[in-house]
Amino acid sequence: MQNTLLQYDEAVAECRKVFEAKLKDYGPSWRVLRLPSITDQIYIKARRIRTLQSSSEQRINEGIKPEFIGIYNYSLIALIQHELGPEPENASPSNIDYLNSYNRWSQKAKQLMLDKNHDYDEAWRQMRLSSLTDIILMKIKRIKQIEDNSGLTLVSEGIESNYLDIMNYAIFSLIKISENK
């Protein structure tokens, strides 16, 4: 488990570095997005990964690693949006500390990983990378259904739990990719 914590923190740090750089480049332009738009962005990235995993031809010279980083970051962005709601297009810049929000949600995902890793005995380590991708796609379908049901569920976990799970599956994927180098 000690190795997992180190690997997990390294992968999150890499995701945060990308988030921070894009925040400097673009600002929080994503704040205008509605939650279903962010979910669709995560879906696009997961579909590209699945396509690359099952195709022998790749036309854009980017591997799957940046896509998993994007899945992690967009899932975290979705949690921020779920919490705050989208800003109107013409809103003045807010004083929200997005890096603090990033750290808070990352910590929640990490705690969930620790709890589940304890109960599941790190079963993800025995899984294939393609299975992790498929589970991310399944979680996205669940989120879309919950969104289509106006956020209501009868007995299932809500949107927040699914985004946190997606974040952890993305980190597990990044760990697997780094181990296979």
N, C-alpha and C positions, 0 to 999 in steps of 0.2 A: 504493500500500500504506500510505503514511503516513496518509492519510485514513481508511482502514479501521481502523488501530490506534486512532485517536482515537475513531471512531464505536463501535468494539467496546468500548473501555474505558468510554465514556459509557453504553452500554446495560447493561453489567455493573454499573456503579455504581448505575444505577436499580433493577436487580434486587436488588442487595445492600441497598439502602435499604429496599425492601419486606420482604425477609427479616428484616432487623434490627428493623423496626417490629413485624412479626408475632411475632418471638421475644420482644420485650418484652411484647406483648399476651397471648400464649398460652403462653410458655415453649416448651420443646422437646416439646410434647405429641405431635408426630409420631413421637417415639422409640418409641411402642408399636406403630407400624404395621409389618407384615411387608412385605417387598419387593414381592410381588404387589399388595398394596393401594396402594402408592405408584405402581406401574406403571399400575394402573387409574385412579388420580387423574390422571395425565398423559394417559391415553387420553381421559378425560372432557373435559378441557380442549381437546385436539386435535380431538375430535369436535364440540365446540361451535364452534370456529373454522371447521371445514369447513362446518358447517350455516349459520353466518352468512355465509360466503363464497358459498354457493349459494342463499341464501334472500333474498327481498325484504322479509321481515318479521322484526323483532327485538323480542321482548317484554321482555327484561331490558335496561335502559339501561346496558350496559357493552359497550364495543367489544372487539375482538380483542387489543388491546395488553396489557391486564391478563392475558389468558389465556396469551400468549407469555411474559410475566414469570413466571406461575405454572408453566409448563412448564419454564422454565430452573431455577427454584428447586426444584421437586419432583424434577427430574432430579438436581440437586446433593444434595438430601436423600436420594435413593435411593443415591447413591454413599457417603454417610456411613453409611447403614444397612447397605449391602453390606459396608462395612469393619468396622463395629462390631457389627452384629446388633441386632435390636430389643431394647429394654429391657422387662422384665416390667412389667405394668400397675401393680404396687404397689411398684416400685423407688424407692429414695430418689434425690433429685436427684444427678446426677453432676457432677463438676468438669470436664467436657469444655468446651473453648473452641470453641463452634460457629462463631463468626465466624472463628477461625483455620482451622478445617476448611473453611469456606466459601471463604476466600481461597486455600487450597491447591488445592482442586478447581477453582476458577475459573481458577487459573494453569495447571493441567494442560489444561483445555479450551482456553485461549488458545494454549498451545504447540502443541496439536494443530491448531488453526485456522491458525496460522502455517505449520506444516509442510505442511498440505493446500493452503492458499492458494498456497504456492510451487509445488507440483506441479500443481495444477489451474488456476493462473492466475486466481484469483478468479471461477471459472465461476458461482458462486452469484449474482453481480451480474446475470447475464443471465437468471436464472430468475424465474418468476412466484411471487408470494407463495403462490398456491394450490398450486404444486408443492412449495414448502418444507413446507407443511402436510401434503401427501400423503406426503412422505418421512419426516416425523416419525411419522405414523401407521404407515408401513411399519416403521420402527425399533421402534416399540412392539410391533407384531406379532412381530417377531424376538425381542424381549426376553421376551414372553409365552411363546413357543415354547421359548426357552432355560430359562425358569423351569419350564415343564412338563416339561422334560427334566432336572430337578434341577441345572441349571447346567452341564450337560455339552454340549460341542459337538465335532463331528468335525474340521471344517476352518475353521469360522467364527470371527469375532471374538466375544469374550465379552460379557457384560452390561455391564461397565465401558465398553468402547469404544462401545457403542450409546448409553448414557446421555450420554457426552461428545459424541458426534455430535449427539444431540438438543439438548443445551445450545447447541452452535454454530449449529444450524439455527434455534433460537429467537432467538438474538442476531442472526443474519442477517435474520430476519423483522422484528425490532424496528428494525434499521437501515433496512430498506426502508420500513417504516411512517413512520419519521421523515423520510426523504427525500421521501416523497409528500405531506407536509403542505404 
